[in-house]
Amino acid sequence: MSQELKARPIRVEDLIEYQNGAVVSKEIIRKGTGTVTIFAFDKGEGLSEHTAPFDAMVQVIDGKAEITISGNKNVLEKGDMIIMPASEPHSLQAPERFKMILTMIRS
């Protein structure tokens, strides 16, 4: 984490910008016990189905996301969150541009 992010208020959605046709990510905290990463998805972009060995929490901070967990589609909007359970297949799609915070705890 860079020093300019510490000990001051920040508008998290301003930390990352959308890029046409892309998924952009920026790790803001990395510790042995977990990470916090922000993402910006352009409309139509996504992450294909995968699993992770740890629970992960997604918080949508702008736009709308479709997050499918074990075959169940969930639509999240700004202010919503969801926990993706460890070892369950999940994918993310952007029906419109969206930004999110991904928090993964490794214990």
Residue pairs with C-beta under 8 A, 6 or more apart in sequence:
1 28
1 29
1 30
5 15
5 28
12 38
12 61
12 101
13 61
13 62
13 99
15 26
15 28
15 38
16 24
16 25
16 26
16 38
16 39
16 40
16 99
17 24
17 40
18 24
18 40
18 42
18 97
18 99
19 40
19 42
20 42
21 42
21 44
21 45
22 42
22 45
23 39
23 40
23 41
23 42
23 45
23 46
23 47
24 39
24 40
25 37
25 38
25 39
25 40
26 37
26 38
26 39
27 35
27 36
27 37
28 36
28 37
28 38
29 35
29 36
32 106
33 105
33 106
33 107
34 54
34 103
34 104
34 105
34 106
34 107
35 102
35 103
35 104
36 101
36 102
36 103
36 104
37 101
37 102
37 104
38 61
38 99
38 100
38 101
38 102
39 99
39 100
39 101
39 102
40 97
40 98
40 99
41 63
41 65
41 92
41 94
41 97
41 98
41 99
41 100
42 94
42 97
43 94
43 95
43 96
43 97
44 94
45 93
45 94
46 66
46 91
46 92
46 93
46 94
47 91
47 92
48 91
49 68
49 89
49 90
49 91
50 89
50 90
50 91
51 86
51 87
51 88
51 89
51 90
52 84
52 86
52 87
52 90
52 104
53 86
53 87
54 86
54 104
54 105
54 106
54 107
55 83
55 84
55 85
55 86
55 104
55 105
56 83
56 84
56 102
56 103
56 104
57 81
57 82
57 83
57 84
57 102
57 103
57 104
58 65
58 67
58 76
58 81
58 82
58 83
58 84
58 92
58 100
58 101
58 102
59 80
59 81
59 100
59 101
59 103
60 76
60 77
60 78
60 79
60 80
60 81
60 98
60 99
60 100
61 78
61 99
61 100
61 101
62 78
62 97
62 98
62 99
63 77
63 78
63 94
63 96
63 97
63 98
63 99
64 75
64 76
64 77
64 78
64 94
64 95
64 96
64 98
65 75
65 76
65 77
65 92
65 93
65 94
65 95
65 98
65 100
66 73
66 74
66 75
66 76
66 92
66 93
66 94
66 95
67 73
67 74
67 76
67 82
67 84
67 90
67 91
67 92
67 93
68 74
68 90
68 91
68 92
68 93
69 82
69 84
69 85
69 88
69 89
69 90
70 88
70 89
70 90
71 89
74 82
75 95
76 82
84 90
